[in-house]
Amino acid sequence: MKNKFLLLMVLGIVFFASCSDSDNKDTPKDFNGIYSTTSTDRVLDLKYSNAVFIGKSVDFNSADGKSATLKLQGVVPGESETVFSSVPLVSSSGIYTFSSVNEDAVRKVTLEGSIEKGKLTVKVDVAFVQNDLMKKWDFSTVNMVWKPTNYVLFEVDLGGIFGKQKVQTGLVTLFAPSMLAQMLKSYLQDVSFRNDGNIVATYNAAESTEEITEPVANWQSSPLNLVQYRVKDDICYVFLNMDMIMRQVGIDQEGRATGTDQMLVALEQLLTNGIPVHFKKTVGEDAKDELYVYVDEVLIKQLGTLLPMLETLIPEDMTIDIPILTKTVAVPVKTILENLPGALEATTEMQVGLQFKGAE
């Protein structure tokens, strides 16, 4: 009996030991791989400034099971990859936690998170050094320069003594800014350039209907991580996070029109390195800071390659009211788009920008 009892004890110890080994067999080395916000087997739960951030990935690699290298791919504005090396891993019930800092002369990136089988949780906080943009700016007006000023965009028939009139680029720079400013003031109140690299706008979310054509304004702040920026060599590079933008407007892969989908892909490829936006900060007559941000002919000509796609999305009967002499003429939008490529090819200088005043 004693022998049988001892045998059972030995078998029991071996059994429980083997179960324990099986339960703890996963180590950080077993979790190596690329984790994505769109993956189902290596899930990435990413937050930037404590807000959800999708469309990104993180490469996790542990060689010894005690520390790891984490590579944030396209998470920090202006950085294709941000590397954290030799990050200590702390074990707790099958979950490994970590924290680290990556700092240089222009920004400090703080990383916290944990990893377990099939899931990587990462919290990222970034603080950039102070720059001229970093504050809230109230929208003021629109400015525009287009040279040469005598390129003919299209003709309109005013009838009577005026007859047919040629609309040149110079005329566009006279009426377009005021028209655009009036439209934008209905939708844009202010813009904030935050120290974490986010651009946040106060915009009008009210939607018109057939019954209510002019709804009461519903001013809201845009969510974090839709649009980000980074200042380099006195140029502000703006990054559009397309996955976040599409998520915000409620567009999914199945619901998007083919033309829109192609346009978004082309836009994303074109703007991978950020939209180069020029800016000038001055002090106005009222002693308040003023900011002029604008894009130039280089970028506008690049965006001109998207015009054929844009034309497919514009209804045939869509028009825009343009004031010419003493009349307001409804000009087909497609007519303007058809003539824009030639106008852009002839363009030697162009600026389209927004003017802001420092908020109180």
N, C-alpha and C positions, 0 to 999 in steps of 0.2 A: 504493500500500500504506500509505504514511504517513497519508494522509487517512482511509483505512478504519480504521486502528489508532486514530487520534485520535477518530474517530466512536464506535468501540466503547468507548473510555475514557469519553467524555462520557456515553454512554448508561448505562454501568455506574455512574458516579458518581450520575447522576440516579436510577437504580433503587434503589441502596442508600440514598440520601438520602430517597427517598420511603418506603422501608421503615422507616427510622429515625423519620421523622415519624409514620408510622402506628402504630409501636410505642409512641410516647410521646404520642399525641394526647390521652389521658385526663388531665385536670387535676382538682384538687379541685372545680372548678365543675361538672364532669360527674358528681360523686358526690352532689350536693345531693338531699336527700329525707329521708323519715322511715324509720328503720331499726327493725325490730321483732324480738323473739325468736321470733315466730311466722311471720315472712315468709320466703319462699324466694328472692326476687330482691333484697331489701335486708335482708340478714341482720345481726342484732345479737347479738354475743357479749358479754354483760354479766356482770360480776362485781362484787359488793358485799362488801367485807371479804374479798376473795379467794375468795368462794363464788359459785356459779352463782345467777343471779337471772333468772327468766323472767316473762313476762307484762307486760313493760315495753317502752317505745320511746324512741328518741332522735332528735331532729330535727337534722340536720347541714346547714349552709348556709355556703358560701364565695362571697363576691361578687368577690374579686380573685384567688383561687387561692393567696394567700399566708397568709391567716388565715381563721378560721371562727368561726361562732357555733354552739354546741351547746346544745340544750335537753333536759335530762333530764326526762322526763314521768312523774311519780309514783314516782321512784326514791328520793329522800330522804324519810324519814318526815315526814308533815305538810306536804309541799310538792307541790302539783300540778305545778309546773314549776320547775326550777332552771336558770338561764341562765348560760352561760360565754361572754363576748363577746371578740372580737379575740384568739382563741387562735392563736398562731403555728403554722404547719404546716411540718414539716421533711421534705423529699423524699429517698427512698432506694429506687431500683429499682422505681418505680411504686407504692410504699407511702408514705403520708404519716403521720408520727407527730406527736403533740401532748401537751401537759401544761398544766394550769392549776389555779388555786385560787380558790374562792369562799368567802369568810369573812365572818361577821357576829358579833354579840354572843353568839349562842347556839350556833353550830356552825361547824366548818371542813370544807369539802368539797374533797377532792383528786381531780383527774381526770387520768387517763393513758389513752393509747390510740393507735389507728392506724386509717387508712381506706384501702381499696383498692376496686377495682371490685366492687360487689356485697356488700361486707362491711365493717361497722364494729365494731371491737373496743374496748370501754370497760372500764376498771377504776376503780371508785369507792371511796374511803375517806372515812368521815365520823367526826368526833369532836365530840360534844356537850359543853357545859360540865357540870360536876358538878351533880347534883341529889340529892334525898333518897332516890330509888329506886335509885340506881346502886351496886348490890352484889348479893351472893348472899343469898337468903332461904330458910330452911327452912320448909316448910309445917307449920302447927300445927293449925288447926281452922277451922270454918265458923261465921259469925255471920249472924243473920237478924232483921229487924224487919219487921212487917206490921201496918198500922193501916188501918181499925178492926180490932180483934181479934175481933169477934163476928160477922163475915160467915160465913154457912154455906156451906161448899164442897160437902159431900155428906153423906149419911146412911149409917150402917152398922148392920147388925143383929147385935148381940152375943149375942142369945139369953138365956135364963134371966131372972134378975132385972134384968139391965141393959137388955134389949130393944133398941129402936132408939136410936142415939145420933147427935147432930148433930156433925159435925166442922167446927169453926170455924177461922178464920185464926190465932187466938191459939194453938190447939193445934198447928197446923202449925209455928209458930216454936219450939215446945218439942221436938218429936221430929225435925224435918227436919235441923237443923244437925248433930246427932250422927250421924244416918244418912249424910248426905253426907260428913262428915269421915271416917267409917270407910271409905267407898267410895274417897274420894280418896287416902287414905293408902296404898292398895294400888297406886295408879297414879302419884301425884305425890310426888316427894321434895323438890325445891327449885326455885326460879325465880331466874334471874339477869337483872337489867336492865343491859345492857352500855352502854358509852359510845358505841358506834356506832349506837345506836338499836334493836338487836336484843334480843328477849326469848328466852332459852334456858331450857328446862325439863329437869330430869332426870326421866324418866318410865319406867314399867315397860312394856317392849315384849313381855313374855311373853304368849303366847296359850294359852287353855285349849282342850282338845279333849274328846271324849267319854271318852277313856281317861284323860286327865290333866286333871281339873277344877280343880286348884290347882297350876299349874306353878311352878317355882322362879323367883323374880323376876329379870328381865333389865333392869337399869337402864341407860338410855342417855340421851345428851344430844340434844335435838331439833336438827335442822339449822338453820343460819343462814337468815335471810330469809323464814321462814314467818310469824312474828309480829314486828311492830316497834312502837315507841312513841315518843311525843314529849310532853314536859311543857310545858304552856302555861297560864298563869294558875292555877297550882296544881292543874291537872287533868291526868291522864295519858290521852292519846288513844292507843288501841291500834288498830293497823292489821293486818287479816288479809289476807295476800297469797294470794288464793284459788287462783291458778294454781300457786303453790309448794306449797300445802297439798294440792291434788288430785294433784299430781305425787308428793308424798311418800307418800300413801296408795295410790298405784297406780290411781287412777281416771282413765279417759280419757273423751272425749266419747261414744264409741260404747257404752261399758260402763255408763254411769250410767243409773239409772232416771229416768223423766220427772219424778216427784215430787221426787226429790233435786235434779235439775238446776234445776227451777223455784225450789226453796227456796234453793239456793246463789246464784242470780241475784238473788233478792229480798233476800237477806242482804247481798250485795255492794253492791247499790244503796243499801240502808239505811245501810250502814256506810262509805260512800265517804269521809266526813270523819273517820273514826276513831271507835271506841267510847269515849265519855267515861267514864273510870273515876276515881272519887274515891279519895283515899288519905290516911291519917293515920299519921305516924311518931311514935312515943313511945319512952320508955325504961322497960323493965319492972323489976320488983322485983329481978331478978337483975342489973341494970345493963346488960342486953343491949338492943340496938335491937329494937323491935317495929314491925311494919308491918301496917296493916289496909287492904286494897283492896276497894272495893265498887262496885256499880252501884245506882242509885236507881230510884224509880218512873217517872221520865221515860223512861229507856231501856227498862225492863221493859215499859211499856205500848206502846212502839214495837215491841218484839219480839213482843208479843202478837198483832200482825197476821199473824204467821207460823203461828199455832196451827192454822188450818184445813189448811195444807199439811202440818204435822207430824202431824196426825191421820191423814192418808192413808198415812203411813209406819209407823204403829204397828199391830202385829198385834192382831186382835180380842181374843185371849185373854191379852194381856200384862197382868200385874198387878204391884203393888208392895206389899210387906209393911209395914203401918203398925201400930205399937204403940198400942193404945187401952185405957186402964184396965189390966186384968190380962190382956188378950188381944192377940194379933197377928193382924190382919185383912188378907187379900189383897184389895186394892181395884183394880178395873180401871183401867188408866192412862187409857183413853178417857173414863171417867166424870169423872176429874179434869180432863182437857183440855177437855171440853165445858162445864164450869162455870167454868173460869178466866177467860174474857172478862168475865163478869159481875162476878167478884171483882176483876179489875184495874180495871174501870170505877169500882167503889166505893172503890178504894184511895186513901187520902190521903197515906200515907207508907209507903215500902218500901225496905229495904236487904238485899241479898244479897251477902255478901263473904267473903273469905278472910283468915285471920290468919296472919302469918308471924313468925318470929324470925330475927334476924341470924345468918348462918352463921358458924361458927368460922373 
